[in-house]
Structures are given as structure tokens and as C-alpha cells.
């Protein structure tokens, strides 16, 4: 979690919460990676 936080991809992961909040940059990057890894090219 610390690596993702240091890269600015998630909000501060402090505490015992089992979920995190993605930053705008993190959301965009996750969507790009999802399309690259889990969709087929047309």
C-alpha cells in the first residue's frame, strides 16, 4: 500500500480500513491496465 500511496495512485492508506480510495491518476491508470490486460483487440 505504501508504494501505491507514494506514487499518488491511492489516498492515504492509514488505519485498518480494508478498502482504499483511488486518486484520479490511479483510476485512469487502472482503467488503462485493465483494457491492456483483459480485453481483446478488435
Residue pairs with C-beta under 8 A, 6 or more apart in sequence:
1 10
1 13
1 20
2 13
4 10
4 13
4 20
4 26
5 11
5 12
5 13
8 23
8 25
8 26
9 22
9 23
9 25
9 26
9 29
9 30
10 20
10 21
10 22
10 23
10 26
11 20
11 21
11 22
11 23
13 20
22 30
